[in-house]
Amino acid sequence: MKLGRDSIAHILNLVVSDGLKESGSSYEKVRGAVRYIKNSPLRLSKFKECKKSTETVCKRSLCLDVPTRWNSTYLMLSTALLYQKVFEEYEEVESSFKKDLGDDVPDSNDWDNVRELCGMLECFYKMTLRVSGSLYVTSNNHLNEISDLCTILQDWIASSDVSLRLMGTRMKAKFDKYWGDPLVMNKLIFFANILDPRDRILYMEYTLSQMYGSCKGKFLFTCLMDDLHDLFNDYDVQYKKELAVAGQGSSQSETLSQCSQANSVLKERFMQQMLETGGVGVTKKSELDVYLSEAVVPNDGNFDILRWWKFNSERFPVLSRLARDILAVPVSTVASESAFSTGGRVLDDFRSCLTPKIVEALICTQDWLRDPSKHVSVEQSLEELEEIEEGFQDPANAIND
């Protein structure tokens, strides 16, 4: 199950990929230079020699991008920028570099353009990492990420920079196409944000007004609150039914104990008078009303939203159930797709006879070996991996293209 019409990570992928088409030829030149070095072991070996001569300290290795994953394009360009001096040194010592690529060799202006492009794409890259997490709740941040994306694109469209304005216009058109009309989309997107005690409805109306205009934003906010109360009432009815069923199984001693408690005659008369006159105390606030009326929780970096609802489940027994169901919905399919991709790499054309139990064991073992409290960092092992590769490779025997 997903919260929106499409995974937010896919929306980001489509939006940024479309915007890259307006970024010019600079990043294509850098991509071609990276591909040129990576296509030959001898070139890569000489590139490493240039790295040592320029005293460039970087553990990251050059990487190629994948057309279907714009994040790989960002990683390729950001890594290549770290090796700009090495590329310039390689161009001086290797005449074939200029001869083979010709005018496609990136110059200083191209590197500056790519550096500016990476600065623009960095916010989208970090946004993708946040919404693609699988070790924490993501549904409560969905609206915040979407609103930030919309705001960034609006700022780009209003920019005096022509290239930035063209890129923002193209990306905003793609965003509007896949984000859709908020009046017909899944309201759980907005409910999850309201059920975050750090936000509640403090910024909701303002956020919607900024994204869709004042009139439409206020109307949408009113519709959301009506739908949220209706959903809460459904949960409340179900909860009372469960209490009634549980109450029928109570022991006779508990019933006698309740009957033995003295009732205040004066209090009963007072409550009856309030009911007749419509005085204070007639209407009782629901859990949802109490929750929305409370002050927001400070935005601490270590805040755990699931733990907060667990600790407050006695105060909000119905609302905590609603929060549990909504917050369990992921906003991205990246985690599940990654699992299927892992299975495809384990069971390939050369190992097609593995039994399902062996495949499951291999995938589970790979997952168990990872520390769930830390993100997997391949870069930390790249230097050691390169040393191992150099032990198996003899540059003198490599075939020169």
C-alpha positions as CSV (number, residue, x, y, z in Angstrom):
1,M,0.0,0.0,0.0
2,K,1.2,3.5,-0.9
3,L,0.0,6.9,0.3
4,G,-0.2,8.7,-3.0
5,R,-0.9,8.0,-6.6
6,D,2.8,7.0,-6.9
7,S,5.7,6.5,-4.6
8,I,7.2,9.8,-3.7
9,A,10.7,8.5,-4.6
10,H,9.3,7.8,-8.1
11,I,7.8,11.3,-8.3
12,L,11.2,12.7,-7.4
13,N,12.9,10.5,-10.0
14,L,10.5,11.6,-12.8
15,V,10.7,15.3,-11.8
16,V,14.5,15.5,-11.6
17,S,15.1,13.3,-14.7
18,D,12.9,15.6,-16.7
19,G,14.7,18.7,-15.3
20,L,18.1,17.3,-16.3
21,K,17.1,17.6,-19.9
22,E,17.4,21.4,-19.5
23,S,20.7,21.3,-17.8
24,G,22.8,21.6,-21.0
25,S,25.7,19.6,-22.3
26,S,28.2,20.1,-19.4
27,Y,27.1,17.1,-17.4
28,E,27.0,15.0,-20.6
29,K,30.7,15.9,-21.1
30,V,31.6,14.9,-17.5
31,R,29.6,11.7,-17.9
32,G,31.5,10.9,-21.1
33,A,34.8,11.5,-19.4
34,V,33.9,9.2,-16.5
35,R,32.8,6.5,-19.0
36,Y,36.0,6.9,-20.9
37,I,38.2,6.2,-17.8
38,K,36.0,3.4,-16.6
39,N,36.0,1.5,-19.9
40,S,39.6,0.5,-19.8
41,P,41.7,-1.0,-16.9
42,L,44.8,0.7,-18.3
43,R,43.1,4.1,-18.4
44,L,41.9,3.5,-14.8
45,S,45.3,2.6,-13.7
46,K,46.9,5.7,-15.2
47,F,44.1,7.8,-13.7
48,K,45.1,6.5,-10.3
49,E,48.6,7.5,-11.0
50,C,47.4,11.0,-11.7
51,K,45.5,10.9,-8.5
52,K,48.7,10.2,-6.6
53,S,50.6,12.9,-8.4
54,T,48.0,15.5,-7.7
55,E,47.8,14.3,-4.0
56,T,44.1,14.1,-4.3
57,V,42.7,12.5,-1.1
58,C,39.4,10.8,-1.8
59,K,38.1,7.3,-1.0
60,R,35.2,7.5,-3.4
61,S,35.7,5.8,-6.8
62,L,34.4,6.9,-10.1
63,C,31.0,5.5,-10.8
64,L,28.7,5.3,-13.8
65,D,25.1,6.4,-13.7
66,V,22.0,4.4,-14.5
67,P,19.4,6.0,-16.8
68,T,16.4,4.9,-14.6
69,R,17.9,6.2,-11.4
70,W,18.7,9.9,-11.4
71,N,20.4,9.6,-8.0
72,S,23.1,7.6,-9.7
73,T,23.6,10.6,-12.0
74,Y,24.0,12.9,-9.0
75,L,26.5,10.5,-7.4
76,M,28.5,10.2,-10.6
77,L,28.7,14.0,-11.0
78,S,29.5,14.7,-7.4
79,T,32.2,12.1,-7.3
80,A,33.7,13.4,-10.6
81,L,33.9,16.9,-9.1
82,L,36.2,15.6,-6.4
83,Y,38.6,14.4,-9.2
84,Q,38.5,17.6,-11.3
85,K,42.3,18.2,-10.8
86,V,42.9,14.5,-11.6
87,F,41.0,14.8,-14.9
88,E,42.9,17.9,-15.8
89,E,46.2,16.2,-15.0
90,Y,45.1,13.1,-17.1
91,E,44.3,15.4,-20.0
92,E,47.9,16.8,-19.9
93,V,49.7,13.5,-19.6
94,E,47.5,11.4,-21.9
95,S,47.1,12.9,-25.4
96,S,44.7,10.1,-26.4
97,F,42.1,11.6,-24.0
98,K,41.8,14.8,-26.0
99,K,42.2,12.9,-29.3
100,D,39.4,10.4,-28.6
101,L,36.8,12.8,-27.0
102,G,37.6,15.9,-29.0
103,D,35.4,18.8,-28.0
104,D,33.6,16.6,-25.5
105,V,36.4,16.9,-23.0
106,P,35.0,19.0,-20.1
107,D,36.7,22.4,-19.6
108,S,36.7,24.7,-16.5
109,N,33.3,26.2,-17.5
110,D,31.8,22.7,-17.8
111,W,33.1,21.8,-14.3
112,D,31.6,25.0,-12.9
113,N,28.2,24.2,-14.5
114,V,28.3,20.7,-13.1
115,R,29.2,22.0,-9.6
116,E,26.2,24.4,-9.8
117,L,24.0,21.6,-11.0
118,C,25.0,19.3,-8.1
119,G,24.3,22.0,-5.7
120,M,20.8,22.2,-7.1
121,L,20.3,18.4,-7.1
122,E,21.7,17.9,-3.6
123,C,18.4,18.8,-1.9
124,F,16.5,16.3,-4.0
125,Y,19.1,13.6,-3.3
126,K,18.8,14.1,0.5
127,M,15.0,14.2,0.2
128,T,15.1,10.9,-1.6
129,L,17.2,9.3,1.1
130,R,14.8,10.5,3.8
131,V,11.6,9.2,2.2
132,S,13.3,5.9,1.2
133,G,14.2,4.9,4.7
134,S,13.0,1.5,6.0
135,L,14.2,1.7,9.7
136,Y,11.9,4.6,10.7
137,V,8.4,5.9,10.0
138,T,8.2,7.9,6.8
139,S,4.4,8.6,6.3
140,N,4.4,11.6,8.7
141,N,7.1,13.4,6.7
142,H,5.4,12.8,3.3
143,L,3.6,16.1,3.2
144,N,6.6,18.1,4.4
145,E,8.8,16.6,1.7
146,I,6.2,17.2,-1.0
147,S,5.6,20.8,0.1
148,D,9.3,21.5,0.2
149,L,9.7,20.1,-3.3
150,C,6.8,22.3,-4.5
151,T,8.4,25.4,-2.8
152,I,11.8,24.8,-4.4
153,L,10.3,24.5,-7.8
154,Q,8.2,27.6,-7.4
155,D,11.4,29.5,-6.3
156,W,13.2,28.3,-9.4
157,I,10.4,29.4,-11.7
158,A,10.6,32.9,-10.2
159,S,14.4,33.0,-10.5
160,S,16.1,35.5,-12.8
161,D,18.4,32.8,-14.0
162,V,17.0,31.7,-17.4
163,S,18.4,28.1,-17.3
164,L,17.2,27.7,-13.7
165,R,13.8,29.0,-14.7
166,L,13.5,26.7,-17.6
167,M,14.5,23.7,-15.5
168,G,12.0,24.7,-12.8
169,T,9.2,25.1,-15.2
170,R,9.7,21.7,-16.8
171,M,10.1,20.0,-13.4
172,K,7.0,21.7,-12.0
173,A,4.9,20.5,-15.0
174,K,6.0,16.9,-14.3
175,F,5.3,17.4,-10.6
176,D,1.8,18.6,-11.2
177,K,1.1,15.7,-13.5
178,Y,2.2,13.0,-11.1
179,W,1.3,14.6,-7.8
180,G,-2.3,15.0,-8.9
181,D,-5.4,16.9,-7.6
182,P,-5.4,16.9,-3.8
183,L,-9.2,16.7,-3.7
184,V,-9.2,13.2,-5.1
185,M,-6.0,11.8,-3.7
186,N,-5.6,9.5,-0.6
187,K,-6.3,11.7,2.5
188,L,-4.0,9.5,4.6
189,I,-1.1,11.6,3.2
190,F,-2.4,14.5,5.2
191,F,-3.7,12.5,8.2
192,A,-0.2,11.1,8.8
193,N,1.2,14.6,9.1
194,I,-1.6,15.7,11.5
195,L,-0.9,12.6,13.7
196,D,2.7,13.8,14.2
197,P,2.6,15.6,17.6
198,R,5.4,17.9,16.4
199,D,3.1,19.4,13.7
200,R,-0.6,18.5,14.3
201,I,-2.5,21.2,12.4
202,L,-0.2,24.1,13.2
203,Y,1.2,24.4,9.7
204,M,-1.4,22.4,7.8
205,E,-3.6,25.3,6.6
206,Y,-0.6,27.5,5.8
207,T,1.1,24.7,3.9
208,L,-1.9,23.9,1.8
209,S,-2.4,27.6,1.0
210,Q,1.1,28.0,-0.2
211,M,0.9,25.0,-2.4
212,Y,-2.6,25.5,-3.9
213,G,-3.5,29.1,-3.2
214,S,-5.5,30.7,-0.4
215,C,-9.0,29.8,-1.4
216,K,-8.4,26.2,-2.5
217,G,-6.0,25.7,0.4
218,K,-8.6,26.7,3.0
219,F,-11.3,24.6,1.4
220,L,-9.0,21.6,1.3
221,F,-8.1,22.0,4.9
222,T,-11.8,22.1,5.9
223,C,-12.5,18.9,3.9
224,L,-9.5,17.2,5.5
225,M,-10.7,17.9,9.0
226,D,-14.2,16.7,8.2
227,D,-12.8,13.5,6.8
228,L,-10.5,13.0,9.7
229,H,-13.3,13.3,12.2
230,D,-15.4,10.9,10.2
231,L,-12.5,8.4,10.2
232,F,-12.0,8.8,13.9
233,N,-15.7,8.3,14.6
234,D,-15.5,5.0,12.7
235,Y,-12.6,3.9,14.9
236,D,-14.4,5.1,18.0
237,V,-17.5,3.0,17.2
238,Q,-15.4,-0.1,16.6
239,Y,-13.5,0.5,19.9
240,K,-16.8,0.8,21.9
241,K,-18.0,-2.4,20.3
242,E,-14.9,-4.2,21.5
243,L,-15.3,-2.8,25.0
244,A,-18.9,-4.0,25.0
245,V,-17.9,-7.5,24.1
246,A,-15.2,-7.5,26.7
247,G,-17.6,-6.2,29.3
248,Q,-20.0,-9.1,28.8
249,G,-17.2,-11.5,29.9
250,S,-16.5,-9.7,33.1
251,S,-16.9,-11.7,36.3
252,Q,-19.8,-11.3,38.8
253,S,-17.4,-10.1,41.5
254,E,-16.4,-7.1,39.3
255,T,-20.1,-6.3,38.7
256,L,-20.8,-6.4,42.4
257,S,-17.8,-4.3,43.1
258,Q,-19.0,-1.6,40.7
259,C,-22.5,-1.7,42.2
260,S,-21.1,-1.3,45.7
261,Q,-19.7,2.1,44.8
262,A,-21.8,4.9,46.3
263,N,-23.3,7.3,43.8
264,S,-23.5,11.0,44.6
265,V,-27.1,12.1,44.5
266,L,-26.2,15.7,44.3
267,K,-23.9,15.1,41.4
268,E,-26.6,13.3,39.5
269,R,-29.0,16.2,40.1
270,F,-26.4,18.6,38.9
271,M,-25.7,16.7,35.7
272,Q,-29.4,16.3,35.0
273,Q,-29.8,20.1,35.4
274,M,-27.0,20.7,32.9
275,L,-28.6,18.4,30.4
276,E,-31.9,20.2,30.6
277,T,-30.5,23.7,30.5
278,G,-27.6,23.1,28.1
279,G,-25.1,24.3,30.5
280,V,-21.3,23.7,30.8
281,G,-20.3,20.0,30.8
282,V,-22.9,18.8,28.4
283,T,-20.6,18.3,25.5
284,K,-17.5,16.2,26.0
285,K,-14.4,16.7,23.8
286,S,-13.4,13.7,21.8
287,E,-9.8,12.3,21.9
288,L,-9.2,13.9,18.5
289,D,-10.3,17.3,19.7
290,V,-8.2,17.1,22.9
291,Y,-5.2,16.0,20.8
292,L,-5.6,18.9,18.3
293,S,-6.0,21.4,21.1
294,E,-2.7,20.5,22.8
295,A,0.6,22.3,22.2
296,V,3.0,20.8,19.7
297,V,5.9,18.7,20.9
298,P,9.4,20.3,20.5
299,N,11.1,19.0,17.3
300,D,13.9,17.0,18.9
301,G,16.3,15.1,16.6
302,N,15.9,12.0,18.7
303,F,12.1,12.1,18.7
304,D,10.5,8.7,18.1
305,I,6.9,9.1,17.0
306,L,5.9,5.5,17.6
307,R,7.2,5.6,21.1
308,W,5.3,8.8,21.8
309,W,2.0,7.2,20.7
310,K,2.8,4.1,22.8
311,F,3.3,6.3,25.9
312,N,0.1,8.2,25.2
313,S,-2.0,5.2,24.2
314,E,-3.8,5.3,27.6
315,R,-4.8,8.9,27.1
316,F,-5.8,8.4,23.5
317,P,-6.8,4.7,23.2
318,V,-8.8,5.2,20.0
319,L,-6.6,7.8,18.3
320,S,-3.5,5.7,19.0
321,R,-5.0,2.8,17.1
322,L,-5.7,5.2,14.2
323,A,-2.1,6.5,14.3
324,R,-0.7,3.0,14.4
325,D,-2.5,2.0,11.2
326,I,-1.7,5.2,9.3
327,L,1.9,5.5,10.4
328,A,2.6,2.0,9.3
329,V,2.1,2.8,5.7
330,P,5.4,3.6,3.8
331,V,5.6,6.5,1.4
332,S,8.1,4.8,-0.9
333,T,8.3,1.5,-2.6
334,V,12.1,1.7,-2.8
335,A,12.6,-0.7,0.1
336,S,10.4,-3.5,-1.3
337,E,11.8,-3.0,-4.8
338,S,15.3,-3.2,-3.4
339,A,14.4,-6.6,-1.9
340,F,13.2,-7.9,-5.3
341,S,16.3,-6.5,-7.0
342,T,18.5,-8.3,-4.4
343,G,16.6,-11.5,-5.3
344,G,17.3,-10.9,-9.0
345,R,21.0,-10.5,-8.3
346,V,21.1,-13.7,-6.3
347,L,19.1,-15.8,-8.7
348,D,20.7,-14.9,-12.1
349,D,21.2,-16.7,-15.3
350,F,24.3,-18.4,-14.0
351,R,22.7,-19.6,-10.7
352,S,19.2,-20.4,-11.9
353,C,19.0,-23.8,-10.2
354,L,19.1,-22.5,-6.6
355,T,16.2,-23.7,-4.5
356,P,13.8,-21.2,-2.9
357,K,15.1,-22.0,0.5
358,I,18.7,-21.3,-0.5
359,V,17.7,-18.0,-2.2
360,E,15.8,-17.0,1.0
361,A,18.8,-18.0,3.1
362,L,21.2,-15.9,1.1
363,I,19.0,-12.8,1.1
364,C,18.3,-13.1,4.8
365,T,21.9,-13.7,5.7
366,Q,22.9,-10.6,3.7
367,D,20.3,-8.6,5.6
368,W,21.4,-10.0,9.0
369,L,25.1,-9.1,8.4
370,R,24.2,-5.5,8.2
371,D,23.9,-3.4,11.3
372,P,20.3,-2.2,11.3
373,S,21.3,0.9,13.3
374,K,23.7,2.2,10.6
375,H,23.3,2.8,6.9
376,V,25.4,0.6,4.6
377,S,28.5,2.6,3.5
378,V,30.2,1.0,0.5
379,E,32.7,3.9,0.3
380,Q,34.5,2.8,3.5
381,S,35.5,-0.4,1.9
382,L,36.4,0.9,-1.6
383,E,40.1,1.6,-0.8
384,E,40.6,-1.9,0.5
385,L,38.7,-3.3,-2.5
386,E,40.9,-1.4,-4.9
387,E,44.0,-2.8,-3.2
388,I,42.7,-6.3,-3.7
389,E,41.9,-5.6,-7.4
390,E,45.4,-4.2,-8.0
391,G,46.8,-7.5,-6.6
392,F,44.9,-9.4,-9.3
393,Q,45.6,-7.0,-12.1
394,D,48.9,-6.3,-13.9
395,P,48.6,-3.0,-15.8
396,A,51.4,-4.1,-18.1
397,N,49.3,-7.0,-19.4
398,A,46.2,-4.9,-19.8
399,I,45.0,-4.4,-23.4
400,N,45.1,-0.9,-24.5
401,D,42.2,0.3,-26.6
